[in-house]
Amino acid sequence: MEAHAHHLRQLRAALLRRGHSIPPPPAVHPHPDRAHLAAIRAAAPRLALAACACLRRAGLPPPGPRALPALLRSAARCDGAGAYVAGAHAAAVRVGALGDGFVGTALVGAYVACGRVGDARRVFDGMAERDIVTWGVMFDSYCQTKNYKAALLLFAEMKRSGVVPDQLILATVLSACRHIRHLRTGKAIHSYMLVSHILINAHLSSALINLYASCAKMDMAEKLYNGMLRKDLVSSTAMVSGYAKNRKVEVARSIFDGMPEKDVVSWSAMISGYAESNQPSEALSLFSHMQEHGVRPDEVTVLSAISACANLGSLDKAIWIHSFTENNGLAKILCICNALIDMFAKCGGITRALSIFNEMPHKNVITWTSMIAAFAMHGDGKSALVLFEQMKKEDVEPNKVTFLNLLYACSHAGLVHEGRSLFRCMVQEYRIEPDIEHYGCMVDLLGRAKLLQEAVDLIESMHLGPNVAIWGSLLAACWMHDDLKLGAFTAKKVLELDPNHDGASVLLSNIYAKSGSWNDAEEVRGVMKLHGISKETGSSWMELNEFAAGGEKHSESDKILLKLDGKLR
């Protein structure tokens, strides 16, 4: 004991000589204060490593295989952990401990903990023997870093090595399959479990249900869910999310209502389901109920509520949700600010959208694109272009969506020269290959400007086959500018792609009538009648109710028509 105490005194003296600060022990009081404990905990990892170095310099025995795992755990907890872990790795090499399975596993885990997954994999590959724990650490590292494809490749390697996966590893691999929608591998793992008579516990059942629900295989998910003796929170939430994403919100709601307990993820899944199924009022109503039940919404929930507000188009609701984000400390989160800009633009609050944009300390390409889209939506093409120039000065690189909104802005503001320039800039300067939507905006821009032949030339130069939207845009321009010959040709192109296109059929009939080809017009109308094609009724939503062209859906349509009749007279 005396010799051991002497070594400790030597070590303490050596550490002090090297400038390390050692917190004194809590001498008298049996309960040291929290600050002192925090100091000890913060200093302990570095002191452990410094002690290891001093042992080597003093000629004392270095840490052996039993001590090295603890040393590696200490190294992983240090600030700038990578360098410390590398130092501990070097110590393991010096004492020849890398062949020890416990040391190897601890080293893999330490590299993973400090974010050096590549180094962890190199140590893993160099291990002579790897037990189930080592494999599990490596699987967890890939899933934590969202490298799900690597996790699946590792699972294939594990099978080749003859190591039998346990339930935890199978659940981890199923989670990886879910994230990248790799249904084939997930089903193979499910079959393997059944053939191998592996007990499918609650954790595995939840993983399988999540997989099948995410891959829209709700029949498989439902079969597993109904077979569960105790339907846990995770499995029930997966079913709610799966049905909601597959537009079966009523089924999702019935499961949601039957859940004995609900967490923020459950509420978010149901709210998101309503928002994505074009039921914004139900989404916002459930958002309010969630708070009444004492569940605090998170970022995901709030983003769904913002999306619902944007779809509803209600400025009052938009102001309310914005106030909620400010009062709950969410108004500075980048993705929420981006969503608020989009929401206010769609609700007619362009000034509020710009105010949020200007107050944001950090902006990404989505932020700039959202504000450009807001100006485009409100027909302010020049402001969209000014913002684009500012974006370039800030060295933010635009993407396909940015250019799509810029072209849309030019189209609706009649900025032909600017639109042409942007299209060239996208292709030549930023090397972005145009999508069908970019061509659609350009055809619309040229068509509105009566540059019909240039629009036709552009369509003929496309590397993509023109779709109904492209020809439809040109058709609308032909009708607008009375180019009946090109209009008839374009309408036929639309009908070749979509024989039941009501708009093209009506316009073709009108073009024939306008040019005096009454027999042709009558023939088109006859074909429409034969195939049951009629022009879809136009309708528009206001904040309180719906109005449809030529319809009487509104409950007070008689009074409205009488009032209009009086005004017209």
C-alpha positions in Angstrom: 0.0 0.0 0.0 2.8 2.4 0.9 4.5 1.8 -2.4 1.3 2.4 -4.2 0.8 5.7 -2.3 4.4 6.7 -3.1 3.7 6.1 -6.9 0.6 8.2 -6.7 2.5 11.0 -4.9 5.2 10.8 -7.7 2.5 11.0 -10.4 0.8 14.0 -8.8 4.1 15.8 -8.5 4.9 15.0 -12.2 1.5 16.3 -13.3 1.9 19.5 -11.4 5.4 20.1 -12.8 3.9 19.7 -16.3 1.4 22.5 -15.6 -1.7 20.4 -15.1 -4.2 21.8 -12.6 -5.5 19.2 -10.2 -8.7 20.1 -8.3 -8.1 19.5 -4.5 -10.3 16.8 -2.9 -13.4 17.9 -1.0 -11.6 17.7 2.3 -14.0 18.4 5.1 -17.5 18.7 3.8 -19.0 15.3 2.8 -21.1 16.9 0.0 -18.9 18.9 -2.3 -20.6 21.7 -4.2 -21.8 21.1 -7.8 -19.1 23.5 -9.3 -16.4 21.5 -7.7 -17.8 18.2 -8.9 -18.1 19.6 -12.4 -14.5 20.7 -12.3 -13.4 17.3 -11.3 -15.5 15.6 -14.0 -14.2 18.1 -16.7 -10.6 17.7 -15.7 -10.6 13.9 -15.2 -10.4 12.7 -18.8 -7.4 14.9 -19.6 -5.7 14.1 -16.3 -6.1 10.4 -17.0 -4.3 10.8 -20.3 -1.7 13.1 -18.8 -1.1 10.5 -16.1 -0.6 7.8 -18.8 2.1 10.0 -20.4 3.8 10.6 -17.1 3.8 6.9 -16.2 5.7 6.2 -19.5 8.2 9.0 -18.9 8.8 7.9 -15.3 9.5 4.4 -16.4 6.5 3.0 -14.6 4.4 0.2 -16.1 1.9 1.6 -18.7 -1.8 0.9 -18.6 -2.6 -2.6 -19.5 -5.5 -4.0 -21.6 -7.9 -3.8 -18.6 -7.2 -0.1 -18.1 -7.1 1.0 -21.7 -10.9 0.8 -22.4 -11.5 3.2 -19.5 -8.7 5.4 -20.8 -10.4 5.5 -24.3 -13.7 6.4 -22.8 -12.0 9.3 -21.0 -10.3 10.4 -24.2 -13.6 10.4 -26.1 -15.1 12.8 -23.5 -12.4 15.5 -23.9 -12.8 18.7 -25.9 -11.0 18.1 -29.2 -11.5 14.4 -28.5 -10.0 13.2 -31.8 -6.4 14.0 -30.8 -6.8 12.4 -27.4 -8.3 9.2 -28.8 -5.5 9.1 -31.3 -3.1 9.4 -28.4 -4.8 6.6 -26.5 -4.7 4.5 -29.7 -1.0 5.1 -29.9 -0.7 3.9 -26.3 -2.6 0.7 -27.1 -0.2 0.1 -30.0 2.8 0.6 -27.8 1.7 -2.0 -25.2 0.6 -4.4 -27.9 -3.1 -4.4 -26.8 -4.8 -4.0 -30.1 -5.2 -7.8 -30.4 -7.4 -7.6 -27.3 -11.1 -7.7 -28.3 -12.2 -5.4 -25.4 -9.5 -2.8 -26.3 -10.4 -2.9 -30.0 -14.1 -2.5 -29.3 -13.4 0.4 -26.9 -11.2 2.1 -29.6 -13.9 1.7 -32.3 -16.5 3.2 -29.8 -14.1 6.1 -28.9 -13.5 7.0 -32.5 -17.3 6.9 -33.2 -18.0 9.1 -30.1 -15.7 11.8 -31.5 -17.2 11.6 -35.0 -14.3 9.9 -36.7 -16.3 7.0 -38.3 -13.7 6.4 -41.0 -11.0 5.8 -38.3 -13.4 3.6 -36.4 -14.0 1.5 -39.5 -10.2 1.1 -40.1 -9.7 -0.2 -36.5 -12.8 -2.5 -37.0 -11.4 -3.9 -40.2 -8.0 -4.5 -38.6 -9.4 -6.6 -35.7 -8.7 -10.3 -35.8 -11.8 -11.1 -33.8 -15.0 -9.1 -33.6 -17.8 -10.1 -31.3 -21.4 -9.1 -31.5 -20.8 -5.9 -29.4 -18.1 -4.7 -31.9 -20.5 -5.2 -34.8 -23.2 -3.4 -32.9 -21.0 -0.4 -32.2 -20.1 -0.1 -35.9 -23.8 -0.4 -37.0 -24.8 2.3 -34.5 -22.1 4.6 -35.9 -23.4 4.4 -39.4 -27.0 4.9 -38.3 -26.1 7.9 -36.1 -24.3 9.5 -39.0 -27.2 8.7 -41.4 -25.0 6.5 -43.6 -27.7 3.9 -44.0 -26.3 2.4 -47.2 -23.0 1.6 -45.4 -25.0 0.0 -42.6 -26.6 -2.4 -45.1 -23.3 -3.2 -46.8 -21.9 -4.0 -43.3 -24.8 -6.3 -42.6 -24.0 -8.2 -45.8 -20.4 -8.5 -44.7 -21.6 -9.7 -41.2 -23.6 -12.5 -42.8 -20.6 -13.6 -44.9 -18.4 -13.6 -41.8 -20.8 -16.1 -40.1 -21.5 -13.9 -37.1 -25.2 -14.3 -36.1 -26.9 -10.9 -35.5 -28.8 -10.4 -32.3 -32.2 -8.6 -31.9 -30.6 -5.2 -31.4 -28.6 -5.4 -34.6 -31.6 -6.6 -36.6 -33.7 -3.7 -35.3 -30.9 -1.3 -36.2 -30.6 -2.7 -39.7 -34.4 -2.6 -40.2 -34.3 1.1 -39.1 -31.6 1.7 -41.8 -33.9 -0.1 -44.4 -36.8 2.2 -43.3 -34.8 5.4 -43.8 -33.8 4.6 -47.3 -37.0 2.7 -48.2 -35.0 -0.5 -48.9 -38.0 -2.8 -48.7 -36.3 -5.8 -50.4 -33.6 -6.0 -47.7 -36.1 -5.4 -45.0 -38.4 -8.2 -46.2 -35.3 -10.5 -46.4 -34.4 -9.8 -42.8 -38.1 -10.4 -41.8 -38.0 -13.8 -43.6 -34.6 -14.6 -42.0 -36.1 -14.0 -38.5 -39.1 -16.2 -39.3 -37.0 -19.1 -40.7 -34.4 -18.8 -37.9 -37.2 -18.8 -35.2 -35.8 -15.6 -33.8 -38.2 -14.2 -31.1 -39.8 -11.1 -32.6 -40.1 -9.0 -29.5 -41.8 -5.6 -29.1 -38.7 -3.7 -30.3 -38.4 -5.8 -33.5 -42.1 -5.6 -34.1 -42.0 -1.8 -33.9 -39.0 -1.8 -36.3 -40.8 -4.0 -38.8 -44.0 -2.0 -38.6 -42.0 1.2 -39.1 -40.4 -0.3 -42.2 -43.6 -1.5 -43.8 -45.5 1.7 -43.0 -42.7 3.9 -44.4 -42.7 1.8 -47.6 -46.5 2.1 -48.0 -47.0 -1.7 -47.3 -49.8 -1.0 -44.9 -51.3 -4.5 -45.2 -48.0 -6.1 -43.8 -47.8 -3.4 -41.2 -51.4 -3.9 -40.1 -50.9 -7.7 -39.9 -48.0 -7.2 -37.5 -49.7 -4.5 -35.5 -52.9 -6.5 -35.0 -50.7 -9.4 -33.8 -49.1 -7.4 -31.1 -50.4 -8.3 -27.6 -49.5 -4.9 -26.3 -49.6 -2.1 -28.8 -46.8 0.2 -27.8 -46.5 3.9 -28.5 -43.8 3.6 -31.2 -45.8 1.0 -33.2 -49.1 2.9 -32.9 -47.3 6.1 -34.0 -45.8 4.3 -37.0 -49.3 3.1 -38.0 -50.7 6.6 -37.7 -47.9 8.0 -39.8 -48.2 5.2 -42.4 -51.9 5.6 -42.9 -51.7 9.4 -42.9 -49.0 9.4 -45.6 -51.1 7.0 -47.7 -54.0 9.5 -47.6 -56.0 7.3 -45.2 -56.4 10.0 -42.6 -59.6 8.6 -41.2 -58.0 5.2 -40.4 -55.0 7.1 -39.0 -57.3 9.2 -36.8 -59.1 6.1 -35.4 -55.8 4.6 -34.3 -54.6 7.9 -32.9 -57.8 8.4 -30.9 -57.5 4.8 -29.5 -54.0 5.4 -28.2 -53.9 5.4 -24.4 -50.8 7.7 -24.4 -49.5 10.1 -27.0 -46.2 11.9 -27.2 -45.2 14.8 -29.4 -44.2 12.4 -32.3 -47.8 10.9 -32.3 -49.4 14.3 -32.4 -47.0 15.5 -35.1 -47.7 12.5 -37.2 -51.5 13.1 -37.2 -51.2 16.9 -37.7 -48.7 16.3 -40.6 -51.2 13.7 -42.1 -54.0 16.3 -42.2 -51.7 19.0 -43.6 -50.4 16.7 -46.4 -53.9 15.5 -47.2 -55.2 19.0 -47.9 -57.2 19.2 -44.7 -55.5 22.3 -43.2 -58.4 23.2 -40.9 -58.3 19.8 -39.2 -54.5 20.1 -38.9 -54.8 23.5 -37.1 -57.6 22.3 -34.9 -55.6 19.3 -33.8 -52.6 21.6 -33.2 -54.7 23.6 -30.7 -56.0 20.4 -29.0 -52.4 19.2 -28.6 -51.6 22.3 -26.5 -54.8 21.9 -24.5 -53.5 18.4 -23.6 -50.3 19.9 -22.3 -48.0 18.5 -25.0 -45.5 21.0 -26.2 -45.1 21.1 -30.0 -41.6 20.7 -31.4 -40.1 21.9 -34.7 -41.7 19.2 -36.8 -45.2 19.9 -35.4 -44.8 23.6 -35.9 -43.6 23.1 -39.5 -46.7 21.0 -40.2 -48.9 23.8 -38.7 -47.2 26.4 -40.8 -47.8 24.3 -43.9 -51.5 24.0 -43.0 -51.7 27.8 -42.6 -50.1 28.3 -46.0 -52.6 25.9 -47.6 -55.5 27.5 -45.9 -54.5 31.0 -47.1 -55.8 32.7 -43.9 -53.7 35.7 -42.9 -55.2 35.8 -39.4 -54.2 32.2 -38.8 -50.7 32.9 -40.3 -50.3 35.8 -37.8 -51.4 33.6 -35.0 -48.9 30.8 -35.8 -46.2 33.3 -36.2 -46.9 34.7 -32.7 -46.8 31.1 -31.4 -43.3 30.6 -32.8 -42.1 33.9 -31.2 -43.7 33.2 -27.8 -42.2 29.7 -27.7 -38.6 30.5 -28.7 -38.9 29.0 -32.2 -38.9 32.1 -34.4 -35.1 32.1 -34.8 -34.8 28.5 -36.1 -33.7 28.6 -39.8 -36.2 26.0 -41.2 -39.1 27.6 -39.4 -38.2 31.1 -40.6 -38.0 29.7 -44.2 -41.5 28.1 -43.8 -42.9 31.4 -42.3 -41.7 33.3 -45.4 -43.5 30.9 -47.7 -46.6 30.9 -45.5 -47.0 34.7 -45.4 -46.4 34.9 -49.2 -49.3 32.4 -49.7 -51.5 34.2 -47.3 -51.1 37.6 -48.9 -48.7 38.9 -46.2 -45.7 39.8 -48.5 -44.6 42.7 -46.2 -44.5 40.3 -43.2 -42.6 37.7 -45.2 -40.0 40.4 -46.2 -39.7 41.5 -42.5 -38.9 38.0 -41.4 -36.4 37.6 -44.2 -34.6 40.9 -43.3 -34.4 40.0 -39.6 -32.8 36.6 -40.2 -29.1 36.7 -39.1 -28.4 33.5 -41.1 -29.8 32.6 -44.5 -29.4 29.6 -46.7 -30.3 29.0 -50.3 -33.9 28.0 -49.2 -34.3 31.3 -47.5 -33.3 33.3 -50.6 -35.4 31.1 -52.9 -38.4 31.4 -50.6 -38.3 35.2 -50.7 -37.8 35.2 -54.5 -40.8 32.9 -54.8 -42.8 35.3 -52.6 -42.1 38.2 -54.9 -42.8 36.0 -58.0 -46.1 34.9 -56.5 -47.1 38.6 -56.0 -46.1 39.6 -59.5 -43.2 41.7 -58.4 -40.6 40.4 -60.8 -38.2 43.3 -60.5 -37.9 42.8 -56.7 -37.2 39.1 -57.3 -34.4 40.0 -59.7 -32.9 42.6 -57.3 -32.9 40.0 -54.5 -31.2 37.5 -56.8 -28.4 40.0 -57.4 -28.1 40.5 -53.7 -28.0 36.7 -53.2 -25.1 36.4 -55.6 -23.2 39.1 -53.7 -23.6 37.1 -50.6 -22.0 34.1 -52.4 -25.0 31.9 -52.0 -25.2 29.6 -55.0 -28.7 29.3 -56.5 -30.2 25.9 -57.3 -32.8 24.6 -59.8 -35.7 25.8 -57.6 -34.2 29.3 -57.4 -34.1 29.6 -61.1 -37.6 28.1 -61.5 -39.0 30.9 -59.3 -37.0 33.6 -61.1 -38.3 32.4 -64.5 -41.8 32.3 -63.0 -41.3 35.9 -61.8 -40.1 37.1 -65.2 -43.1 35.3 -66.9 -45.7 37.0 -64.8 -44.0 40.4 -65.0 -43.4 40.2 -68.7 -39.6 40.5 -68.3 -38.6 38.7 -71.5 -35.0 39.9 -71.9 -34.3 39.1 -68.2 -35.9 35.7 -68.5 -33.8 34.7 -71.5 -30.7 35.9 -69.7 -31.5 33.9 -66.6 -32.1 30.8 -68.6 -28.7 31.1 -70.3 -27.1 31.9 -66.9 -28.6 28.8 -65.4 -27.3 26.5 -68.2 -24.0 28.1 -69.0 -22.7 29.7 -65.8 -24.2 27.3 -63.1 -24.2 24.2 -65.3 -27.8 23.4 -64.2 -29.7 21.2 -66.7 -33.2 22.6 -67.2 -36.2 20.5 -66.1 -39.5 20.4 -67.8 -40.8 23.1 -65.4 -38.0 25.5 -66.5 -39.0 25.0 -70.1 -42.6 25.5 -69.2 -41.8 28.9 -67.6 -39.9 30.0 -70.7 -42.7 28.9 -73.1 -45.2 30.8 -70.9 -42.9 33.9 -70.9 -42.4 33.9 -74.7 -46.1 33.1 -75.3 -47.3 36.0 -73.2 -45.0 38.3 -75.1 -46.4 37.0 -78.5 -43.1 35.4 -79.4 -44.8 32.3 -80.5 -42.3 31.1 -83.1 -39.5 31.5 -80.5 -41.5 29.4 -78.1 -42.0 26.7 -80.8 -38.2 26.7 -81.5 -37.5 26.3 -77.8 -39.9 23.3 -77.6 -38.2 21.7 -80.6 -34.7 22.2 -79.0 -35.7 20.5 -75.7 -33.7 17.5 -74.6 -36.8 16.3 -72.8 -40.1 15.3 -74.6 -42.6 18.2 -74.2 -45.5 17.3 -71.9 -49.1 18.4 -71.7 -48.2 21.5 -69.6 -45.7 22.7 -72.2 -48.1 22.4 -75.1 -50.9 23.7 -73.0 -49.0 26.8 -72.2 -48.3 27.4 -75.9 -52.0 26.7 -76.7 -53.2 29.4 -74.2 -50.8 31.9 -75.8 -52.1 31.0 -79.3 -55.7 31.6 -78.2 -54.7 34.9 -76.5 -52.9 36.2 -79.6 -55.4 34.8 -82.2 -52.9 32.5 -83.9 -55.6 30.0 -84.9 -53.4 27.8 -87.2 -50.7 27.2 -84.6 -53.4 26.9 -81.9 -55.1 24.1 -83.8 -51.8 22.3 -84.2 -50.9 22.8 -80.5 -54.3 21.6 -79.3 -53.9 18.4 -81.3 -50.5 17.9 -79.6 -52.2 18.2 -76.2 -54.9 15.7 -77.2 -52.4 13.2 -78.5 -50.8 13.1 -75.0 -54.1 13.4 -73.1 -57.2 12.6 -75.2 -59.6 13.5 -72.3 -58.0 17.0 -71.7 -61.2 19.1 -71.4 -59.4 22.5 -71.8 -57.7 21.6 -75.1 -60.9 20.1 -76.5 -62.9 23.3 -75.7 -60.2 25.6 -77.1 -59.8 23.5 -80.2 -63.6 23.7 -80.7 -63.5 27.5 -80.1 -60.6 27.9 -82.5 -62.5 26.1 -85.3 -65.6 28.2 -84.6 -63.6 31.4 -84.6 -62.0 30.6 -87.9 -65.4 29.6 -89.4 -64.8 25.9 -89.5 -68.2 25.0 -88.0 -68.2 21.4 -89.0 -64.8 20.8 -87.4 -66.0 22.6 -84.2 -69.2 20.5 -84.1 -67.2 17.3 -84.6 -64.9 18.2 -81.6 -68.0 18.9 -79.5 -69.5 15.6 -80.6 -66.4 13.7 -79.6 -66.4 15.4 -76.2 -70.0 14.5 -75.6 -69.4 10.9 -76.7 -66.5 10.5 -74.3 -68.3 12.3 -71.5 -65.8 15.2 -71.5 -67.0 18.5 -70.0 -65.1 21.5 -68.9 -64.2 21.3 -65.2 -66.1 23.9 -63.2 -63.9 26.7 -61.9 -64.0 27.3 -58.2 -62.2 29.5 -55.7 -61.8 29.5 -51.9 -62.3 32.4 -49.7 -61.6 32.3 -46.0 -65.1 31.2 -45.1 -66.6 29.3 -47.9 -66.3 28.1 -51.5 -67.7 29.7 -54.7 -68.0 27.7 -58.0 -68.5 29.1 -61.5 -72.0 28.3 -62.7 -72.8 26.4 -59.5 -75.2 26.7 -56.6 -73.1 25.0 -53.9 -73.1 28.0 -51.6 -75.9 27.9 -49.0 -76.9 31.5 -49.7 -76.5 31.4 -53.5 -80.0 32.7 -54.2 -79.4 35.8 -52.1 -76.0 36.3 -53.6 -77.4 36.1 -57.2 -80.3 38.5 -56.3 -77.7 41.0 -54.9 -75.5 40.7 -58.0 -78.6 41.0 -60.3 -79.5 44.3 -58.5 -75.9 45.6 -58.8 -75.7 44.8 -62.5 -78.9 46.6 -63.2 
